[in-house]
Amino acid sequence: MSHRTVTTARAAEIVGVGYEGLRSYLKRGLGGRAGMLPGFHKPGTDIHDDPNPRAKWKRFSVPDLCLFRMAKLLIDAGFTFEAANSVVSQQDLWSAFAHDRKPVPRLMAIWPPYGDHIIYEPDQMELLKKALEEAPEIVTLINLGEVHAHVLAALGSEGSPQADAEQSAA
């Protein structure tokens, strides 16, 4: 997995939202705890986990950017923030982006109104075809490979560990 990261301002540009819009989404819990280890707590302390753990983050990785981009696409397609966030806050989705060295042409089918979804790997397209034949009137498809490609293209060579080290030295 690549450890490329970018600032909040650059993340907003890549995702396609304004800086304040992304900060607002983060404060509302965008991405949930996907990709994060469970919190560690002292015995006898409150174990309440922060509902918006990324709200204070200043750097974001490729998998985070992919999730944020998906949320933006879903919101643009008419999903509420809550419905979009319930889809993108899934650990399996974050893991798929985190472990792919390059974009993989997998698709996600999402059924409204609650955001029920299934990820179809490239070798499962016949299953997707069957699911679409049996589907209700509305199904949203997202090409996860294209989301990943969009993020990587927007990053270019920036956000690489070498670029981060060069920025720190400057």
Secondary structure, DSSP 4 states (H G I P E B T S, - for coil): ----EEEHHHHHHHHTS-HHHHHHHHHTTTTTTTT-PPPP--TTS--PPPSSTTTT--EEEHHHHHHHHHHHHHHHTT--HHHHHHHHT-HHHHHHHHH-SS----EEEEETTTTEEEEE-GGGHHHHHHHHHHS-S--EEEEHHHHHHHHHHHHTTTTSHHHHHHHHH-
